[in-house]
């Protein structure tokens, strides 16, 4: 069982929360819960509804699309961030590699927090705008390179 | 970074229309300035070089930089004392004095020693380079400056040409001394131009005069950052480098030319160097920077000039020395521009001006003088020749390169820090969490010391306050003795949240030695919330402090003591502050009153609760909630009745649960806010009231009740039996059936009812969500919420699965019908077969008789020309047609996809129409984004760098992202024919987000959607490669 402080420290690096202050993070830390999976367990399947954001506390997680591993995540990284905003279906599966401890936030809980706290909603808004700008810039760059070559 | 001027879209005339009164003097100023600069420089150099031997050259440098220093320091002092405007005018007077001295020289027909004339010329050069550039830089805001840049550059280069051509001509026909008259003529033009420009510009705003008082503090903070320190060192080193090269160049020139030839040569040389630097700025530097980054560009200067200097020294040829000097001059101008553009311009204007004049007035002259003294000493004591000096010069290169590398690295960090603000602490997170768990104060203090980002410091101290460490007095004592102001300030702010009495002695100790005003105010604030009335000898003197924040906090401290002789004075002061025009003061007053123990607290809060500024009101509401005094309940309730429903108000009212419930009167009109407060109170009595509202006839209230109910169940663990809610579910099912039938009709209705159809779809989705919410409450089941996520997914199989799952979950015969109902969706192929169709006018009548005024009004609006339907009275509706017009325009905007009709109505309230004439520029590329526009009538052209990309027509919007942040525009928009637009301002929209977080939630959902699309496109582009 983690204390609120430890949870806040775990939440801090998550990109979605990077514009939030300590107090706001505390509000989010209070709705998180902890789950653990044994080696080789499926955390979620491709196409499942996006119901949780997960943050890896301990262990490694592999991300698979159509049973092909595309990425491996280790402790400290988060996955399923955007699901917290729209609950849309998963675009990849996640499986544990070894014994994994995770911190998670559920979609409905988070939506309630967003509705109750304008500062959090605005902070996340700002982060999303930043993120889309970065994505657009990268996309344009890729497109240019594609047409160039 | 844009060193190249934006090409003007739509021709010069359109871009500069209406600004000729600024543009002409700016151009003339730039022209005359450069003509005078080049001529005066040449003139003084030639006079000096012909009259004195080579060994005296360093004296020239010293003299020159002394005047530069005096001019800059004067300007800087003026700037610190008064506003920009006045500083400019004062320096203008100084400039005039210098020129008058020059005029006197001419009048005396040059019957004075040649050194004096030369000195006069130096004064002019120094003054003009300090003053005129500062004036030009400070006159315009960044937006204007960007547009004026090409003109000013053109003026500069033409002035250079004029100076470069005029000097040889004057020298050969009239003699060197007559250049002085030519220079003076231009200087007077500069004066007039500056004066005229000052008259044309708007007066300095209030805000600026307010910020300028802190500019010394700002500068102090700036010098503490490693980036600025390195840059200053870099500038100083490069000035030394330049002085050495200059010495080398001038002494070589002196060997090769006679008096008249020298003037002509230097002026032509300067002209060419200026031209080359212009070209380099436009093409070369930008190209190199965009390709290899700033680090490479910064390294190029020493490498190129060093190479040239090395070659020149190897062969000791005059051409080589000249070429090296030429490259150095050309590149140096470009680099100066980079520095200003990239590093100084993002700072507040006042601070950047200060920094510039400080560099010019202190760092540059100091290094020139130091270098010159070095040269003088070398000449005296070392048998030095050009060859040996070259080696010294090359040795200088090494620190330059090291510094350039580290500065460019720092610069990059500075750039990315806004995006990845938290990297620094993240690196320390493991140690930090250890520090908080165990007793390792040193680790914590070290982490704090390594952190430069203020938000990081606040975060760490927040963590400290929430951990066990908050009991540790020693820790706070050492934190309060930290040399950095930010750490002390954030520590005090954190302490205010704890409000422990043990800290009071620490605060008194701090006040005795503290000099920073912000820290003093925060310490007094912490003192004011202590249990015992604070006693401190300094308090009465603080009442007359010139900082209002300190006055306020001191008054709050003193008012605690009822026997205080200052009571009346404090009360008067506090009453004054509760109406102070500065919002931040009112907010801090409202926040401080939350735990304040005095008779004034309630009086102050009662007044602040009626404040018209939302932020002040919110702070007062939160304080009122914390105080829980009966007298404060009534104003809170009246705010609620006025329709305010922001979360802070709900939280505050939920503190008054018993009084709130006892005053509950079902006969009075009820708002959504009332229901939410009930949800936050979440006692069985409150839940019982909520259940009755779940069947209310008005849709808005009904849904709010369900949401509040879900909150009560989720967060406060209230239990509800399925039986109490089943009637609610049943009535909601009836409603769903009703919506389905309407949808079946409007699916095939004429196009003008498309809007009604879309609204119905949204209502259907909301209705389904409420049903799932209700079921989840009935069965206390999280699974049902997950099922609902499946149900709303776009894939049909997922939906079918979800319904199967739901069927297995509910297991009640009467709810089987619900599952069947949910199966019918307007997208399904058999939808119109399953749903019983309605005949033509019946559907219209049903909509007109709908319980929801929103739907009724929409329909009425869209069917205005229907003559055979008996239309109800317009006055019965709550909306005007104008509002509806706006909503119908706003509905298709992607950003608002997930907003409900009610939320959209709030957005429409802040949307206003604006009209533009034909060919007007709505906004320019690179301007800060402040509005989102939707075209009501007309057409616009979207242009990037002067090239038309696309056209937008009626109903289309542009600049959506400007609502969420104010980053610069990426395109220019020009109207094509008369244009009418609906526009929403950034600040208005942000305020709306504050008032109603549900809007932010809807917007976030759309942003998530957009992000997903972008990510998919990115993947596709990657695989394409």
Interface residues (C-beta under 8 A of the other chain):
Chain A: X3 X4 X5 X6 X8 X9 X12 X13 X18 X21 X22 X23 X26 X47 X49 X50 X51 X82 X85 X86 X87 X88 X89 X91 X106 X107 X108 X109 X111 X112 X114 X115 X116 X117 X118 X120 X121 X122 X124 X125 X126 X128 X129 X130 X131 X132 X133 X134 X135 X136 X138 X139 X142 X143 X145 X146 X149
Chain B: X419 X420 X421 X422 X425 X426 X429 X432 X433 X436 X437 X455 X458 X459 X461 X462 X463 X466 X467 X646 X647 X711 X714 X715 X782 X785 X786 X789 X790 X792 X793 X795 X798 X961 X964 X965 X967 X990 X993 X994 X995 X996 X997 X998 X1000 X1001 X1003 X1004 X1005 X1007 X1008 X1009 X1010 X1011 X1012 X1014 X1015 X1017 X1018 X1021 X1022 X1024 X1025
